[in-house]
Amino acid sequence: MLLLSIGLGIWALGAEADAEEAAKQASDAEKAALAEAERANKEAERANKEAERAQNEAKRALSAQRVAGVRLALMGNDPVSADLILAEEEEPGASEGWIQLAVEAVARPALISILHGHEKWVTSASFSPDGRNVVTASWDGTARVWRADGSGEPVVLRGHEKDAEVVSASFSPDGCNVVTASKDGTARVWRADGSGEPVVLGGHESGVKSASFSPDGRSVVTASWDGTARVWRADGSGEPVVLRGHEKDAVVVSASFSPDGRSVVTASTDGTARVWRADGSGEPVVLRGHEKDAVVVSASFSPDGRSVVTASTDGTSRVWRADGSGKPVVLRGHEKDAEVVSASFSPDGRSVVTASSDGTSRVWRADGSGEAVVLRGHEKTVVSASFSPDGRRVVTASKDGTARVWRADGSGEPVVLRGHEGIRSCRRRSRRMGAASSPPPGTAPRACGEPTAPASRLSSAVTRAG
């Protein structure tokens, strides 16, 4: 018994020693792990600081490059390009020289550029996605792509049947293509640089009133005098989805996609706008409320897709919830008996620009508060108005034969694109032959969506305002 007790005691002492050794080893391992983790954290912190320094250095370099670009633009008397570059700066207050250059750019009067070309009324004018170009449509049977600053020669897109009137024209989201709508009953998809042959979207039973791309550029929606809107593949393949439901004998005046491309909003002579699923399923939401017997001339979505703005011959523009709930905000203020012929949102959705038969375009807060900025200078009806991609400018088209580029806040003088006899309004598969005009000889290289410009001369008359 005594020997057993002694043996157990010796075993217990050994076990205790082993436990102490194991605990010591565990403690040492924990200390080593903590030290390694601390070293790793310090290394990661150093790497993060280095990455942050590199990122800040890249930002400073990019900012310096932009400032240099603005200086060159101002030295070349090109405040439009200067404005575009200044708008790209994410932290203007932190950029050395930015504020001084911005003040100088704003203080300079805008250029007035005279662009000669169209032989009849221009029916629409709109910016390219980068804001550097403008596309116009005309009753002379062509669409033309111009530089927004007025320099160079336009690219002429010609090929609709028997030179039928082109009623609208707009760019694809990437700026590489243009879609036109014509009274010949077709819409056509062209390369913006004028190369190749257009894709012909034919199938309407009457003239096409408007045409525009989906946000991904793969589809086109058209509106027609035949009372329907149709959704096509932009490459001309397959059959279109037909959106039919406006009242009998009504004309669908305009059609455009929602920002997500899943819905289409149409405007009609039946006095309503309607929101459809782009795949044609379900029933449309009917937006009804403009005055009796008034025509809804245009309708388009807000950038977030939650609202729709309409323009009407009752002299008002109205902002609706796209789901049809609630009451619309009424934007009223154009001169008595004047018709509002177009309305569209700014890129941030906070403003709306309207065009009217009273000869003005007006910029409103979308919630209806405050006073509208009046863009006055056209001599006849303003038939279309839309914002530039940065929201700082507005392009208008008028029956006085000009398109004009304005600052949205109403300051300064507009750039005038002149050379039209008059402007009419502010836009089984087949491929048919059409032709774009050949670029003039001696032209400079151009990027996708950029119009041709002579390398050695500026053919448009450019004069300083004031």
Helices and strands as residue ranges (DSSP letters): H 2-75, H 79-87, G 92-94, H 98-107, E 111-114, E 122-127, E 133-138, E 142-147, E 155-158, G 161-163, E 166-171, E 177-182, E 186-191, E 199-202, E 208-213, E 219-224, E 228-233, E 241-244, E 252-257, E 263-268, E 272-277, E 285-288, E 296-301, E 307-312, E 316-321, E 329-332, E 340-345, E 351-356, E 360-365, E 373-376, E 382-387, E 393-398, E 402-407, E 415-418, E 435-436, E 461-464
